[in-house]
Amino acid sequence: MKLVPRTDAFRRRLNYLVVKLNKRDFLLQSLEVDGKSGVNSVFVIDVNSLNPKIPAETFEVYKPQ
């Protein structure tokens, strides 16, 4: 699925974004980003578990005083 940005914030920086989904369960398989600066990046997504339990210490919340 090829997506073309519509908002100005992304349109100024990106030509397009390609999202590839797995045919069996429609999970994200890869992302391809083509930037206007000439950089083209492909990110391969490896899903090894769904809905894992995240340890509480992974994210620390700081409250402003």
Backbone as JSON Lines, residues from 0, in Angstrom:
{"i":0,"aa":"M","n":[0.84,-1.14,0.0],"ca":[0.0,0.0,0.0],"c":[0.91,1.23,0.0]}
{"i":1,"aa":"K","n":[0.79,2.05,-1.01],"ca":[1.61,3.26,-1.13],"c":[0.8,4.45,-0.64]}
{"i":2,"aa":"L","n":[1.33,5.15,0.35],"ca":[0.65,6.3,0.93],"c":[1.39,7.58,0.57]}
{"i":3,"aa":"V","n":[0.65,8.58,0.15],"ca":[1.22,9.89,-0.17],"c":[0.74,10.86,0.91]}
{"i":4,"aa":"P","n":[1.66,11.56,1.55],"ca":[1.26,12.46,2.65],"c":[0.39,13.61,2.16]}
{"i":5,"aa":"R","n":[-0.6,13.96,2.97],"ca":[-1.51,15.04,2.62],"c":[-1.26,16.3,3.45]}
{"i":6,"aa":"T","n":[-0.75,16.13,4.68],"ca":[-0.52,17.3,5.51],"c":[0.81,17.95,5.13]}
{"i":7,"aa":"D","n":[0.88,19.24,5.26],"ca":[2.08,19.99,4.87],"c":[3.32,19.57,5.64]}
{"i":8,"aa":"A","n":[3.14,19.23,6.92],"ca":[4.3,18.86,7.74],"c":[5.03,17.65,7.17]}
{"i":9,"aa":"F","n":[4.29,16.67,6.67],"ca":[4.91,15.48,6.08],"c":[5.19,15.66,4.59]}
{"i":10,"aa":"R","n":[4.33,16.38,3.89],"ca":[4.48,16.55,2.45],"c":[5.79,17.25,2.08]}
{"i":11,"aa":"R","n":[6.25,18.16,2.96],"ca":[7.51,18.86,2.7],"c":[8.71,17.95,2.83]}
{"i":12,"aa":"R","n":[8.59,16.84,3.6],"ca":[9.74,15.98,3.87],"c":[9.69,14.63,3.16]}
{"i":13,"aa":"L","n":[8.5,14.14,2.83],"ca":[8.35,12.79,2.26],"c":[7.75,12.82,0.87]}
{"i":14,"aa":"N","n":[8.27,11.93,0.01],"ca":[7.62,11.71,-1.28],"c":[6.49,10.71,-1.1]}
{"i":15,"aa":"Y","n":[6.8,9.58,-0.45],"ca":[5.78,8.56,-0.2],"c":[6.23,7.63,0.91]}
{"i":16,"aa":"L","n":[5.28,6.85,1.4],"ca":[5.51,5.84,2.42],"c":[4.82,4.56,1.95]}
{"i":17,"aa":"V","n":[5.58,3.46,1.88],"ca":[5.02,2.19,1.45],"c":[4.89,1.29,2.67]}
{"i":18,"aa":"V","n":[3.68,0.76,2.88],"ca":[3.39,-0.14,3.99],"c":[3.08,-1.51,3.4]}
{"i":19,"aa":"K","n":[3.86,-2.52,3.81],"ca":[3.6,-3.89,3.35],"c":[3.05,-4.71,4.51]}
{"i":20,"aa":"L","n":[1.92,-5.37,4.26],"ca":[1.26,-6.17,5.27],"c":[1.37,-7.65,4.92]}
{"i":21,"aa":"N","n":[1.4,-8.48,5.94],"ca":[1.43,-9.93,5.76],"c":[0.07,-10.36,5.21]}
{"i":22,"aa":"K","n":[0.05,-11.22,4.19],"ca":[-1.2,-11.64,3.56],"c":[-2.06,-12.51,4.48]}
{"i":23,"aa":"R","n":[-1.41,-13.26,5.36],"ca":[-2.15,-14.2,6.2],"c":[-2.92,-13.52,7.32]}
{"i":24,"aa":"D","n":[-2.26,-12.65,8.08],"ca":[-2.91,-12.05,9.24],"c":[-2.87,-10.52,9.25]}
{"i":25,"aa":"F","n":[-2.43,-9.92,8.15],"ca":[-2.41,-8.46,7.95],"c":[-1.58,-7.72,8.99]}
{"i":26,"aa":"L","n":[-0.54,-8.36,9.54],"ca":[0.38,-7.68,10.42],"c":[1.41,-6.93,9.6]}
{"i":27,"aa":"L","n":[1.94,-5.86,10.16],"ca":[2.94,-5.04,9.48],"c":[4.19,-5.87,9.19]}
{"i":28,"aa":"Q","n":[4.62,-5.85,7.93],"ca":[5.79,-6.62,7.5],"c":[6.99,-5.71,7.25]}
{"i":29,"aa":"S","n":[6.76,-4.58,6.57],"ca":[7.85,-3.64,6.33],"c":[7.31,-2.25,6.02]}
{"i":30,"aa":"L","n":[8.19,-1.27,6.23],"ca":[7.9,0.13,5.91],"c":[9.01,0.65,5.0]}
{"i":31,"aa":"E","n":[8.64,1.35,3.95],"ca":[9.63,2.0,3.09],"c":[9.31,3.49,3.06]}
{"i":32,"aa":"V","n":[10.31,4.3,3.39],"ca":[10.13,5.75,3.44],"c":[11.02,6.37,2.38]}
{"i":33,"aa":"D","n":[10.43,7.16,1.49],"ca":[11.2,7.87,0.47],"c":[11.13,9.35,0.79]}
{"i":34,"aa":"G","n":[12.26,9.9,1.22],"ca":[12.31,11.3,1.61],"c":[12.71,12.2,0.46]}
{"i":35,"aa":"K","n":[12.33,13.45,0.56],"ca":[12.67,14.42,-0.49],"c":[14.14,14.79,-0.47]}
{"i":36,"aa":"S","n":[14.84,14.44,0.61],"ca":[16.27,14.72,0.69],"c":[17.09,13.7,-0.1]}
{"i":37,"aa":"G","n":[16.42,12.7,-0.68],"ca":[17.12,11.67,-1.45],"c":[17.37,10.4,-0.67]}
{"i":38,"aa":"V","n":[17.0,10.37,0.59],"ca":[17.2,9.2,1.43],"c":[16.01,8.27,1.3]}
{"i":39,"aa":"N","n":[16.28,7.0,1.02],"ca":[15.24,5.99,0.93],"c":[15.57,4.92,1.97]}
{"i":40,"aa":"S","n":[14.67,4.69,2.93],"ca":[14.92,3.74,4.0],"c":[13.85,2.65,3.99]}
{"i":41,"aa":"V","n":[14.28,1.4,4.23],"ca":[13.36,0.28,4.34],"c":[13.54,-0.33,5.71]}
{"i":42,"aa":"F","n":[12.44,-0.47,6.44],"ca":[12.46,-1.05,7.78],"c":[11.7,-2.37,7.73]}
{"i":43,"aa":"V","n":[12.36,-3.47,8.06],"ca":[11.72,-4.78,8.09],"c":[11.24,-5.01,9.52]}
{"i":44,"aa":"I","n":[9.97,-5.34,9.67],"ca":[9.36,-5.52,10.99],"c":[9.25,-7.02,11.27]}
{"i":45,"aa":"D","n":[9.81,-7.44,12.41],"ca":[9.74,-8.84,12.83],"c":[8.85,-8.93,14.06]}
{"i":46,"aa":"V","n":[7.65,-9.45,13.89],"ca":[6.72,-9.61,15.01],"c":[6.95,-10.98,15.61]}
{"i":47,"aa":"N","n":[7.44,-11.01,16.86],"ca":[7.7,-12.31,17.47],"c":[6.71,-12.65,18.58]}
{"i":48,"aa":"S","n":[5.88,-11.68,18.99],"ca":[4.81,-11.98,19.94],"c":[3.77,-10.86,19.88]}
{"i":49,"aa":"L","n":[2.54,-11.2,20.2],"ca":[1.46,-10.22,20.19],"c":[1.01,-9.97,21.62]}
{"i":50,"aa":"N","n":[0.75,-8.71,21.94],"ca":[0.28,-8.29,23.26],"c":[1.16,-8.81,24.4]}
{"i":51,"aa":"P","n":[2.47,-8.58,24.33],"ca":[3.33,-9.04,25.43],"c":[3.12,-8.19,26.68]}
{"i":52,"aa":"K","n":[3.41,-8.75,27.8],"ca":[3.33,-8.02,29.08],"c":[4.59,-7.16,29.2]}
{"i":53,"aa":"I","n":[4.42,-5.85,29.31],"ca":[5.55,-4.93,29.41],"c":[5.85,-4.69,30.88]}
{"i":54,"aa":"P","n":[7.11,-4.88,31.31],"ca":[7.45,-4.63,32.71],"c":[7.22,-3.16,33.09]}
{"i":55,"aa":"A","n":[6.76,-2.94,34.3],"ca":[6.45,-1.58,34.76],"c":[7.67,-0.67,34.76]}
{"i":56,"aa":"E","n":[8.86,-1.22,34.99],"ca":[10.07,-0.39,35.04],"c":[10.57,0.03,33.66]}
{"i":57,"aa":"T","n":[9.93,-0.43,32.6],"ca":[10.32,-0.04,31.25],"c":[10.1,1.46,31.03]}
{"i":58,"aa":"F","n":[8.99,1.97,31.53],"ca":[8.66,3.38,31.37],"c":[8.59,4.02,32.75]}
{"i":59,"aa":"E","n":[9.31,5.11,32.92],"ca":[9.26,5.85,34.17],"c":[8.47,7.13,33.95]}
{"i":60,"aa":"V","n":[7.58,7.42,34.86],"ca":[6.75,8.62,34.75],"c":[7.29,9.67,35.72]}
{"i":61,"aa":"Y","n":[7.57,10.84,35.19],"ca":[8.05,11.95,36.01],"c":[6.92,12.99,36.12]}
{"i":62,"aa":"K","n":[6.59,13.33,37.34],"ca":[5.55,14.33,37.56],"c":[6.21,15.68,37.86]}
{"i":63,"aa":"P","n":[5.83,16.72,37.11],"ca":[6.4,18.04,37.39],"c":[5.93,18.56,38.75]}
{"i":64,"aa":"Q","n":[6.8,19.25,39.43],"ca":[6.44,19.78,40.75],"c":[6.12,21.23,40.7]}
